[in-house]
Amino acid sequence: MEGLIMAAQIILSLSILVGLHEMGHLLAAKMFGMRVEQFSIGFPPRIFSFKYGETEYALSAIPLGGFVKISGMIDESMDTEAMKEPPKPYEFRSKPAWQRLIVMLGGIIVNVITGIIIFVCLTFVYGEMFISNDMVNENGGIVALDLGEELGLKTGDQIVKINGQEVHDFSEILNPNTFMGSGAYYSVIRDGESKRIAIPDDFIDKMNSKEAQSNFVMPNIYKMPPVVGRVEAGSLADRIGLKPGDKFLNVGGVTINKFEDIQNVLKGYNKDSISMEVVREGETLTYNEYFGKDSVIGFAVDVPVEKKDYSFGQSIGLGTKKAFGIVFLQIKAFGKMFSGDLSVTKSLSGPIGIAKAYGGEWIWERFWSMTGLLSMVLAFMNLLPIPALDGGHVMFLTYEMISGRKPSDKFLENAQKVGMAFLLLLMVFIFFNDIFKEFLKPLIG
């Protein structure tokens, strides 16, 4: 069931984004009087279609892209026969270069606008949920896990700055931007002394997965207030009906001030029953329960999460910043890959990896967040100067506008073939890389 939910989310998301992208090309083309022959969401075989005016609109079966066929344009259809005829006034090739440039940028512009709108709306509707870094530092600092210790961090460190900038949201410590720059560093307070922990340029390669990030650092939950977060099914906490938000006052006759106090009581506890006092919504509840076969109470501590709401005006600025932050992160990632600091195989994800990022539960906030992210990534990827992508057409049109010379149709046809072959090989590589990462690598170990 989870697999179906993942697949449904990525199909819906890509259908929305591809449809809007191709609509950007279509509207720009029609604005300049170009004839649009076909508009398709997905690639053939066709599921259904209808014709309105001069354009056939279709929904096709392979939901990994789409296309707009504009008369007189060398594109993926490779309709070379039509290009042998004399140019007609309504054709793409008959229009001024600046108009053709706007048409090719139309899809990218719409994707950028879509991404901005999504992040603005998400910021306005949901605000921002965050763990206060000050709160973490006041409650024991971090727990340094394997990768954190490898970097030089230690349990109890208080991370106060990243690259000289104060840290307010604990998630900034794990933000990919932290590891993308050159000469990055953490400023920490350890045993009352300030220390600088350098982040090697290639450390991002070690942090390039959710599993690795969960093995880096975490808030020191043992020093946190003893408040119930998640209750484990079938545990003692579940049997007696503890609920998220319950706060422990006493366990086994010992006053509890932090989660670590509970751990200390349970170490070596050898009595058949255990007494507990918790406060729930101002009411104190007392329990005295059989504990003979248990070693834990069975709950995860609640790490306090704060929420910050924004006005619509504030959301416009912050949402736009988030959207373009994704593009800047992509640029940095490409730079890291070209320099060898970031593994290509670890970094590239195809449909399987993207579907997993949506998750096996349909959560609308996460769905739209992923859709906004994909919209900005698609805009960036389409702008790359590769023939067969919008960026390839933009590159040749820019050359034409600067030099005053238009590349020959034969050159454009060959460039399109080379670009399509490259993209096909890239898609095959990404797809099989997905299969290897998700299915084969866990078996190999």
C-alpha positions in Angstrom: 0.0 0.0 0.0 2.8 2.4 0.9 4.4 1.8 -2.6 1.1 2.7 -4.3 0.8 5.9 -2.3 4.4 6.8 -3.2 3.7 6.1 -6.8 0.4 8.1 -6.8 2.1 11.1 -5.3 5.0 11.3 -7.7 2.7 10.7 -10.7 0.3 13.5 -9.6 3.1 15.8 -8.8 4.9 15.3 -12.1 1.7 15.6 -14.0 0.9 18.9 -12.4 4.5 20.3 -13.0 4.8 18.9 -16.6 1.4 20.2 -17.5 2.2 23.7 -16.2 5.7 23.6 -17.8 4.3 22.7 -21.2 1.5 25.2 -20.8 4.1 27.9 -20.4 5.5 27.0 -23.8 2.1 26.8 -25.4 0.8 30.1 -24.1 4.0 31.9 -25.1 3.9 30.4 -28.6 0.2 31.3 -29.1 0.9 34.8 -27.8 3.3 35.3 -30.8 1.0 33.7 -33.3 2.8 30.4 -33.6 0.8 27.3 -34.4 0.8 24.6 -31.7 0.0 21.2 -33.1 0.1 19.1 -30.0 0.1 19.4 -26.2 0.6 16.3 -24.2 1.0 15.4 -20.5 3.1 12.2 -20.5 4.6 10.3 -23.4 2.7 7.9 -25.8 0.8 5.7 -25.9 -2.1 8.1 -25.7 -4.8 7.5 -23.1 -7.3 10.1 -24.5 -7.2 13.3 -26.5 -9.4 16.1 -27.9 -8.8 18.9 -30.4 -9.6 22.5 -29.7 -8.9 24.9 -32.4 -5.6 24.0 -34.1 -4.2 22.1 -31.1 -4.6 18.5 -30.1 -4.6 18.1 -26.3 -3.6 14.6 -24.9 -3.0 12.7 -21.7 -0.5 9.9 -22.4 0.4 6.8 -20.5 4.1 7.3 -19.5 4.0 10.0 -16.8 7.6 11.0 -16.8 7.4 14.1 -19.0 5.4 15.8 -21.7 5.8 17.9 -24.8 4.4 20.7 -26.9 4.8 20.4 -30.7 5.1 23.8 -32.3 5.1 24.0 -36.1 8.5 24.8 -37.6 10.5 23.8 -34.6 13.2 21.2 -34.4 12.3 19.2 -31.3 12.0 15.7 -30.0 9.5 14.8 -32.7 12.3 15.2 -35.3 9.8 16.1 -38.0 12.5 16.8 -40.6 10.1 16.5 -43.5 8.2 19.5 -42.5 11.4 21.5 -42.1 12.3 20.9 -45.8 9.3 23.0 -46.8 9.5 26.8 -47.1 8.9 28.6 -43.8 5.3 29.6 -43.1 4.4 32.8 -41.2 2.9 30.9 -38.3 5.9 28.7 -37.7 8.4 28.9 -34.9 11.4 29.3 -37.3 9.7 32.3 -39.0 9.6 34.4 -35.8 12.2 36.8 -34.5 14.9 35.3 -32.2 13.7 37.2 -29.2 10.2 35.7 -29.5 11.6 32.2 -29.9 13.7 32.8 -26.8 10.7 33.7 -24.8 8.8 30.7 -26.0 11.7 28.4 -24.9 11.9 30.1 -21.5 8.1 29.9 -21.0 8.1 26.5 -19.3 11.1 27.4 -17.1 9.5 30.7 -16.0 6.2 28.9 -15.2 8.0 26.3 -13.1 9.8 29.0 -11.2 6.6 30.9 -10.5 4.9 27.6 -9.5 7.7 26.8 -7.0 7.5 30.3 -5.5 3.7 30.2 -5.1 3.9 26.8 -3.5 6.5 27.8 -0.9 4.8 31.1 -0.2 1.5 29.3 0.4 3.2 26.7 2.6 4.9 29.3 4.7 1.7 31.3 5.1 -0.6 28.3 5.9 1.8 26.1 8.0 4.4 28.6 9.3 7.7 27.1 10.4 8.1 24.3 12.9 11.6 24.2 14.5 13.6 23.0 17.4 15.2 26.0 19.2 19.0 25.6 19.2 19.1 27.7 22.3 16.8 25.2 24.0 19.1 22.3 22.9 22.2 24.1 24.3 20.4 24.8 27.6 19.5 21.1 27.9 22.8 19.3 27.5 23.8 20.3 24.0 24.2 17.6 21.4 24.7 13.9 21.3 27.5 13.2 18.8 26.9 10.0 16.9 29.4 8.2 14.7 29.7 10.7 11.9 29.6 13.6 14.4 32.5 12.1 16.4 34.4 11.5 13.1 34.1 15.2 12.4 35.4 16.1 15.8 32.2 16.9 17.7 31.6 15.4 21.2 28.5 14.7 23.2 27.7 17.8 25.3 29.0 20.3 22.7 26.9 23.4 22.3 26.9 24.4 18.6 26.4 28.1 18.6 27.5 29.3 15.1 27.9 28.0 11.6 30.5 29.9 9.5 30.3 32.7 12.0 26.5 33.0 11.9 24.5 32.3 15.0 22.3 29.2 14.9 18.6 29.6 15.9 17.0 26.5 14.3 18.7 23.2 15.2 18.0 21.9 11.7 20.5 24.4 10.3 23.2 22.1 11.7 22.1 19.4 9.3 21.2 21.7 6.4 23.0 20.6 3.2 24.1 24.2 2.6 26.2 23.9 5.7 28.3 21.2 4.0 28.3 22.6 0.5 30.6 25.6 1.0 34.4 25.6 1.1 36.1 26.2 4.4 32.8 25.6 6.4 33.0 25.2 10.2 31.1 25.0 13.4 31.8 27.1 16.4 31.1 25.1 19.6 31.4 25.6 23.3 32.9 22.6 25.0 33.5 22.5 28.8 33.2 26.3 28.8 35.8 26.8 26.1 35.2 27.9 22.5 36.3 25.6 19.7 36.3 25.7 15.9 35.3 22.4 14.2 36.3 22.5 10.5 34.1 20.7 8.0 36.2 19.1 5.2 35.0 19.9 1.6 34.3 16.3 0.9 32.3 15.7 4.1 29.0 16.3 2.2 29.6 13.0 0.5 29.4 11.2 3.9 26.2 13.1 4.7 24.5 12.4 1.4 21.6 10.3 2.8 18.9 10.3 5.4 20.6 7.4 7.1 23.9 9.3 7.4 22.2 12.4 8.7 20.5 10.4 11.4 24.0 9.2 12.4 25.5 12.7 12.8 24.2 14.6 15.8 20.9 14.9 17.7 19.6 16.9 20.7 20.7 15.4 24.0 17.3 13.9 24.9 18.6 12.6 28.2 18.8 16.1 29.5 15.4 17.1 28.1 12.3 17.6 30.3 10.6 14.2 31.0 7.6 14.7 28.6 6.1 11.8 26.7 6.3 12.1 22.9 5.6 8.8 21.1 4.2 5.8 23.0 5.4 2.4 21.8 2.6 -0.1 21.0 2.4 -2.9 23.6 4.7 -1.3 26.1 4.0 -0.6 29.7 3.3 3.1 28.8 0.7 1.9 26.2 -0.9 -0.5 28.7 -1.5 2.1 31.4 -2.6 4.7 28.8 0.2 7.3 28.9 -0.4 10.0 26.3 1.9 12.4 24.4 2.3 15.5 26.5 2.3 13.7 29.9 5.1 14.9 32.1 6.7 12.6 34.7 7.0 13.9 38.3 8.2 10.7 40.1 9.3 7.2 39.2 10.0 4.5 41.8 9.9 7.1 44.6 12.5 9.3 42.9 11.8 12.9 41.8 12.2 13.3 38.0 13.5 16.5 36.5 14.9 15.2 33.2 14.6 12.1 31.0 18.0 10.9 32.2 16.6 10.6 35.8 14.1 8.0 34.5 17.0 6.1 32.9 18.9 6.1 36.1 16.0 4.8 38.1 15.5 1.9 35.6 19.1 0.8 35.6 19.3 -2.3 37.6 15.7 -1.9 38.8 14.7 -5.3 40.3 11.3 -4.9 41.9 8.1 -6.5 40.6 6.2 -3.3 40.5 7.0 0.4 39.9 5.2 3.5 40.9 4.9 6.6 38.7 3.4 10.0 38.9 2.6 12.1 35.8 0.9 15.4 35.2 -1.7 15.7 32.4 -3.4 19.0 31.7 -2.8 20.1 35.3 -4.1 16.8 36.8 -1.7 14.5 38.6 -2.1 10.8 37.8 -0.6 8.0 40.0 0.2 4.5 38.8 1.6 1.4 40.5 2.2 -1.2 37.9 3.7 -4.7 37.5 7.2 -4.2 36.0 8.8 -7.7 36.5 9.3 -8.5 32.8 9.9 -5.0 31.5 13.2 -3.1 31.2 11.8 0.2 29.9 8.5 2.1 30.3 8.1 2.4 26.5 8.0 6.0 25.3 10.1 8.4 23.4 10.9 11.7 25.0 9.2 14.8 23.4 11.7 17.2 22.0 10.0 20.6 22.3 9.1 22.0 18.9 8.2 25.7 18.4 6.1 27.2 15.7 6.4 30.6 14.0 3.6 32.1 12.0 4.1 34.6 9.2 1.9 37.2 7.6 1.2 36.9 3.9 3.7 39.7 3.2 6.4 38.0 5.2 5.5 34.7 3.5 6.1 36.2 0.1 9.7 37.1 1.0 10.5 33.9 2.9 8.8 31.6 0.4 10.7 33.2 -2.5 13.9 32.8 -0.6 13.2 29.1 0.1 12.4 28.5 -3.6 15.6 30.1 -5.0 17.6 28.5 -2.1 16.8 25.1 -3.8 18.3 26.4 -7.1 21.5 27.7 -5.4 21.8 24.4 -3.6 21.6 22.6 -7.0 24.4 24.8 -8.3 26.6 24.1 -5.3 25.9 20.4 -5.6 26.9 20.4 -9.3 30.1 22.2 -8.4 30.9 19.6 -5.7 30.2 16.8 -8.2 32.5 18.3 -10.8 35.3 18.8 -8.1 34.9 15.2 -7.0 33.9 16.1 -3.4 30.4 14.7 -4.0 29.7 11.2 -5.5 27.5 11.3 -8.6 26.0 7.9 -7.8 25.0 8.9 -4.3 23.6 12.3 -5.4 21.5 11.5 -8.4 18.0 10.1 -7.7 15.4 8.9 -10.2 11.7 8.1 -9.9 12.3 5.5 -7.2 14.4 7.7 -5.0 12.0 10.7 -5.5 8.9 8.5 -4.7 10.5 7.4 -1.4 11.1 11.1 -0.5 7.3 11.6 -0.7 6.8 8.9 1.8 4.3 6.1 2.2 1.7 8.3 3.9 -0.2 11.0 2.1 0.6 14.2 4.0 -0.5 17.2 2.0 2.1 19.5 3.5 4.9 17.2 2.5 3.4 16.5 -0.9 3.3 20.2 -1.8 6.7 20.8 -0.3 8.1 18.1 -2.5 6.2 19.4 -5.5 7.6 22.9 -4.9 11.1 21.5 -4.6 10.7 19.5 -7.9 9.3 22.5 -9.7 12.5 24.5 -8.9 14.7 21.5 -9.7 13.0 21.0 -13.1 13.4 24.7 -13.9 17.1 24.5 -13.1 17.7 21.2 -15.0 15.8 22.5 -18.0 18.0 25.5 -18.2 21.1 23.5 -18.5 22.7 24.1 -22.0 22.1 20.6 -23.3 20.6 20.1 -26.7 17.1 18.6 -26.5 16.5 20.6 -23.2 15.0 24.1 -23.2 18.5 25.3 -22.1 20.0 23.9 -25.4 17.5 25.9 -27.4 18.2 29.0 -25.3 21.9 28.5 -25.9 21.6 28.4 -29.7 19.1 31.3 -29.7 21.4 33.4 -27.5 24.3 32.7 -30.0 22.0 33.8 -32.8 21.0 37.0 -31.2 24.6 37.9 -30.3 26.3 36.9 -33.6 23.4 37.7 -35.9 23.9 34.2 -37.5 21.3 31.4 -37.1 22.7 27.9 -36.9 21.7 25.7 -39.9 18.7 23.4 -39.6 21.0 20.5 -40.2 23.2 21.5 -37.3 20.2 21.9 -35.0 18.9 18.5 -36.1 22.2 16.8 -35.3 22.5 18.7 -32.0 19.0 17.5 -31.1 19.9 13.9 -31.8 23.1 14.1 -29.7 21.2 15.7 -26.9 18.4 13.2 -27.0 20.9 10.3 -27.0 22.8 11.8 -24.0 19.5 12.3 -22.0 18.4 8.8 -22.8 21.7 7.4 -21.5 21.5 9.6 -18.5 17.9 8.4 -17.7 19.0 4.8 -18.0 22.0 5.5 -15.7 19.8 7.2 -13.1 17.1 4.5 -13.2 19.6 1.7 -12.7 21.4 3.7 -10.1 18.1 3.9 -8.3 17.7 0.2 -8.5 21.2 -0.4 -7.2 20.9 2.0 -4.3 17.4 0.9 -3.2 17.5 -2.9 -3.8 21.0 -4.3 -4.7 23.3 -2.3 -2.4 21.4 -3.4 0.8 21.9 -7.0 -0.2 25.6 -6.5 -1.0 26.2 -4.6 2.3 
